[in-house]
Amino acid sequence: MENKEATADAAAAARDLLKVARHEARSGSLERSWRASTDAAAIARSLGDGALLAEAATVVMEPSIMWRSSGARQALCLEALGMLGVAPADGDEPTSHAEWRELVRLHLEGLSTGWAERETPSAEGADALEYERRFASLQSSYLASIGPAGLADRLALALEAIRLGRAADDDRFAAWGWHWRADALQQLGLRAEFDHALGELFATVERLQSPVWTWRVDAIQANLALLEDRLHDVPTLAEVALEAGRAAGVDDAEFFDLILRSSFAQRTGDGLEAIEEEVRVMVAGAPVFAQGWRADILLLLGRTAEAVEIFRALSAQVGTVPEQVHEWLIVHIGLAGLAVVAGDRKVAQSIRSLLQPVAHLHAAGPVTTPYGGPVALPLADLYAFLGDTTAAARYAADAAARAGVMRAPWFAASARALLGETQMALAPLSPRETEVARLVSEALTNREIATRLFLSERTVEQHVRSILHKLGFSHRAAIAAWVAAKR
């Protein structure tokens, strides 16, 4: 009798913890929700209760894009599936076990990649668990569709999530639907539709009153300021987002903040040394292609040899980035710039082939991260480097137009500058180096050149060093004389 009472008490304690976990998840406090879930899971484990363990494994719905966060959740899902066991051949098992097994499987798929799309039936008349299961199925299909090839699928899945939210009267599902839709529309460069999706998302989040969703909206606002080149607003908005993420217990908040601050520093040149150190620490345990992030910063710091060394390590793996990840475009665009700096024509040609089919898109991941500009812009740079100035001019003009539609003035100015340079490259300099050399010959300082070309001062410094190296000169006056002789 005592053992039965102790078991009942333990199960009741676990269910109380799960109530806390669900409350924290609905309010958006994912870290607190996960702690309560794991405490409940420990009790379920001691009781050998598979359904209770499955419930603990599936309270937190939101996926994490950080490589550090999903392992424990995957392990708990696998443990729950193991405890629930395989369905008996005669079907003689509690109905709840089959339902929990399906929900856990869908959560596990949502934490993984490469899963197939599945149909989502109408939500009419479903109970709460069924709604959760259907959203988990949508989420699994969405994660399998990330990447340029899955844009149409993601837009369709976003609408399904929005409809499910209405049917279930659950703004969490609708919020994800509008988030997914905004992500896809930004990548397509459809600014009017993108703004509408964000408006619907912000209104949904206001109803949710969720700390985590509030952080997402704050992060989006900070990244919009960077996209629109409202640089004076970015630091304040970034700080607001970071504080909101910390208050909500978002384990990825500081990572997202570093991505934004890094993009801001690369554009302005402010605080790059400190950012490089933070990024070096952050990518130490990350997938290998994350090193390209650090290489881009090293270039701006004038540490070209270190950047090229990283590029050499990455170049052999060009084309191996999984297509179902947000980083596919970002990684290859970063490698395109590194290939040009390293003078590697073979890799440049490979990346050009990869990017050509998606030249109409924009380098954009989730809207909580910085917009990376039209894909046509790095393609123009690659064509210029490979000597095809006609194609370079065509892609540069296309990039300028697409950036204009997205109201991204920094990228539009960069594309227009590259367009002008394609007609006046002076061998052995690249078009951009030629433009810098011409401005050096006009006795402009690096700061003045940076202002003229919408570049950071450190980027101009790197170009000047490269020009001196290519021409075998040791001082700026020699560059001026060389440009004069070419006229």
N, C-alpha and C positions, 0 to 999 in steps of 0.2 A: 504494500500500500504506500509506504513512504517513498519507494522508488517511483511509483506512478505519479505521486504528488510532486516529487522533485522534477520529473520529466515535464509535467504539465506547467509547473512554475517556470522552468527554463524556456519552454516553448512560448509561454506568455511574455516573458521578458524579451525574447527575440522579436515577437510581433510588435511589442511596444517600440523596440529599436527601429523596426521597419516603418512604423508610423512616423517616427521622427525623420527617418531617411526620406520618405516620400514627401513629407512637409518641406524639408530642406531642398529637395530636388525641384519641387514646384515653385518654391520661392527663388530658385536659382543658385542656392548655396551648395555647389556641387562637391566641394571638398568636405564640408560637414556631412553632406548626404552620404558620401562614399565611406567616411569613417564609421557612421552609424550602420551602414550596410555590412561592412566587414566585421563589426562587432556581432551583428546578428548572424552572419555567416559562421562565425566561430562557434556560436551556440548550436546552429543547425548541424554543423559538422560533428559536434560531440553527441548530438542526438541521432545522427544518421538519417536525418529528415531531408530527403532530396527535394521535395516541393518547397520547403522552407529555404533551402540553400539556393534554389533557382530564383525564388522571389528576391533574395538578397543580391543575387548576381545581376538582376535586371531592373533595379530601381533607377539607377542613373542611366538615362537614355543618351545624353549628348556625347557624340564622339569627340576625341581629342586629336588634333593633328600633330601633337608633339610625340616624338618617338619614345619619350620616357614614360608615358602615361597609360598606354593601352595594355601592357603586358600583364599586370595584376588582374585587370578585368577579364582578359582572355582566359587567364588561368582559372579564375573563379567560375567562368562559364563552362569550361571544360570539366572542372571538378563536379559541377552541378549535373552536367549531362552524364558523367560517370556514375554518380549516385542515383540518378533517376533510372539508369539502366536502359536496356533495349526493350522495346515493346514486345510482349509475348505474342507468339504466332496466333494464338486463339483470340487475341484482343482483350483478354480478361485482365484488365488493370484499371486503376482509378482514372476516370476521365481527366481529372486535374493533372495527372502525370503527363499525359499526352499533350495537353495544352501548354504546360510549363516547358516540356521538352522543345516544342516548336518555338516558343518565345525565346528561350535561351539560345537556340540555334540561330535565330534571326539576329539576336544581339551579338553573337559571336561573329556572324558574317559582317555585321555593321562595323565591327572593330578590325576587320580584315580587308583585303582588296581582291579584285579579280572575280567577283561572284556574278552570276548571271542575273539579268533582269527578270522580274516575275510580274504577273498580272496582279492588280490590286482590286478586289471586288468592292461593290458598293458597301458603304458603312451603315446603311439603314438598319435599325433594330439591333445593332451590336451592343454588347456590354463593355464595361471599361477595359477588361483584359483583352477583348477582341480589338478594340480601338488601338491599344498599345501594340498588339501583335501586327496589325495592319500598318501602323506607322513604322514599326521596326522593319517590316518588309520593304516599305518605300525607301527607308534610310539605307538599307543594304543595297538596293538597286541604284540609288543615287551615288553611293560611294564607288560602285562598280563602273559608273558612267563618267567619273571625273577625268578630265583630259579633253583635248580639242575634238576628238571624234565623238564624244558623248554629249555635245551641246544640245542637240534636239531632244535626246532622251531626258536630260536634266530639266529642260524647260517643261516637258510633259509631266515629269515626276513632281516638279514644284507645284504645278496646278493641282495634281492629285492630293498633295499634302495640304494645300489650301482648302480644297473641298472636304477633306477628311476633318480638318479643324472645325469647319462649319457644322458638319454632321455630328461630330462628337461634342460640339460646344467647348472646344479645348484650344485656346489661343497658342499653346505651345506648338502644336502641329502646324497651325497657320503661320506662325512666326518663322519656322524652319522653311516652309514653302516660299515665303516672300524673300527670305535670305538666299535660298538656292536660286530663285528667279533673278534677283539682283546680281548675284555672282555671274550667271550665264550672260545676262544682258551687258554687263560691263565688258566681258570678254568679247562679245560681238560688237561692241562699240556703239550700241543703240542708246544714246544718252537720254532722250526723252522718255523712253520706256523704262530705262534704268532709274531715273528720278521718280517715276510713278511707283515702281516696286519699292524703292526706299521709303517713300511716303507711307505706303501701306504697312511696311515693316515697322516704322517708327510708331504708327498709330496702334498697331497690335501690341507692341512692347509696352506702350503706355498703359494698356489695359492689363497686361500680365503682371506689372509691378514686380518683376523678377530682377534681383541684383545682377545675375549673370547676363541676362538680356540687356539690362541697362549698360553694362560694360561693353557689350557688343556694339550697341548704338553709339556710345561714346568713342569707341575705337574707329567706327566707320566715319564719324564726323571729323576726327583728326586726320584720317587718310584722305577724305574729300578735300580738306584744306591743302594738303600736299599736292593732290592731283591738280587743283585749280591754282597752284602757285601762290597761295595766301600764306607765305612763309612766316609772317609775323604771328599768325594764329596757331601754327603747328605746335610749338613747345607747350603752350598753355593747354590746348586740347589733348595733347598726349599725356600730360600730367593728370588731367581729369580722368582720362580713360584708365591710366595705371592705378590710380587710387580707387576707382570703381571696381577694377578687377581684383585688387587686393582685398577690398571690403567684402567682395562676394566669394572669396576663397578660390578664385580661378587659378589653377596651377600653371596655365599658359600665359597669364597676363604679362609677366615680365619678358617672356620670349617675344610676344607680339610688340611690346613696347620697344624692345631692342631693334626689331626689324624696321619699325617706323623711324626711330632715332637714327639708325644707320642710313636709311634713304635720305633723311633730312640732311645729315652730315655730308653725305656724298654730293648732294646738290649744292650745299653752301660752303663746304670745306671747314666748317666749324667743329672742333672737337674730334677730328678724325682719329688722332692717336689713341685717345681713350676708347673710342668705339672699336677700333681694331683689336685692342686687348680684350674687350668684352666679347667680341665675336670669336676671337681665338679660343677663349675658354668655352663659349657656348657650343661651338662645332666640334669640340674635342671628341665627344661621344656620339656625334651625329652621322648619318649616312655620308659616304665619301664625297658626294657631289656638293654637300654643304660647304666644302672647302672653297668652292668657287666664289662664294659670298665674301670670304676673307680676301681672296685674290683680287677682287674688284677694288676693295679698300686699299690694299697694298699698292696697287697701281696709282691711286690718287695720292698716296703718301710718297711716291717716287721710289718705292722699293720694288722696282720692276723685275729684278732678278728673282726675288722670292715669289712674285706673282707668276712669272713664267715657269718656275719650278713646280708650282702647284698645278698649273695648266698642263705641263708635261705628264704629271701623274694622272690627270683626269682625261686627257685627250684620247687615250687608248679605249676609253669606255663610252665614247660618244655614241649615242643611239641606243644605249642599254638602259636609260632611265625608263622606269615603268610608265606606260601611257596613262594609267589610271591614277595619277597623282597631280595635285595642283602645281607642283614645281616643274612639270615637263617643259613648259614654255620658258619659265624663268631660268632654268638651268642652261638650256641651249642658247638663249640670248646672251647670258653671261659668258658662255664659252665662245660665242661668236666674237665678242670684243677681245677676249684673251687671245684668240687665234690670230687676230689682226696684229695685236701688239707683239706676239711671238713670231710673226712672219711665217706662220705655218699654213701654206696654201692647201695642203691636202686636207687638213682638218676643216679649214674654212669652206672648202668645197663640199665636204660631208654635211656640215651644219647648214649650208645654203640649201642643200637638197632636202633636208629635214624640215626647214622652215618655209620653203616655197609653197607647199600645199596649204599652209595656214597663214599666208601673207595677209589675208583679210581680217585676221583676228587681232586682239590686243593682249599683251602680256599681263594677265591679271589672275590672281588666285581668289581666295575669299575676299569680300569687300572689307573685311577687318584688317587687311594687309595692303601695302602700297600698290597703286596702279603702276604698271611698268612700261606703258606706251605702246604704240602700234608695232606689230611684228615687222611691218614694212620698213621701219627705221633701221634695225640692225641688218636687215637684208640689203638695204641700200649701202650700208657701210661695207658689207661683205663683197658686194659687186664692185664697189670702188676699189677695194683692196685687190681684187682679182683682175682688175684692169678693164672691166666692162662699164665704162662711164655712162653709156646710154641707158642700160638697165638700172644703174645706180640712180641716175636722175629720175627715171620713171618711178622707182620705189620711194625715193625721197619725196617726190611730189605727192604720191599717194599717202605717205605717212603724215605729211603736213596737213592734208585734207582731213584724214581720219582723226588726228589729234585735235584739230579745230572743232570737229563735231563733238568730241568728248569734252571740250572746254578744258584742255590740258595745255596751257600756253608754253610751258617749258619744253615739252616734247615737240610742239608745233614749231617753236623757234629753232630747236635743234635740227629738225627736218629741213626747215628752210635754209639754215646755214649750210647743211650738207648738200642741199640742192645747188646752192650757189658755188660750192667748192668743186662739184663734179666736173665743171667745165674748165677748171684752171689748176689742176694738179701739176706740180713740177716734179718730175722723176728725180731722185728715187723717193720723194716724199709722198705720203698719202694725201688725199684731198684735204682732210682736216689739218694735217701738218702744214700743207701749203698755205692754207688760210692763216694759220698762226704765224708762219714765217713772213707772210706779207705784212701782217700787223706789227711784227717785230721790226721790220724794215721801216715802218712809219714811226719808230721810236716810242711805241706804246709800252707801258709797263705790263707785267703779267696781270695785275688787277684790272687794268683798263681793257686788256684783251678779254679777260673773263667776262667783264660786263658786256662788252660788244657781242660776244658769241654765246651768251647765256650758259657759260661753263663755270665751274668752280675754279678758284685761283690755283688750287693744287693740280687740277687737270691740265691747266695751261702750263704749269711748271713741268709736268711730265712730258707734254708735247715738245716743249723747248729742249729738254734733255735729249729726247729721241731725235730731234732735228740735228742737234749738235753732233750726236753719235753717228747718224747716217751720213752727214756731210763731212765728218772728220774735223770739225771746228772746235775751238775751245772757248769762244766768246760770242756774244750777241752781235757785235759789230760785223763779224765775218758773215753772219746770216744775212744782214742787211746788204752787204756788198754782193753776196751771191744772188739775192733776189734782184738787185739792180741790174746785174749782168744778164739775167734771164729776160729782161724786158725788151 
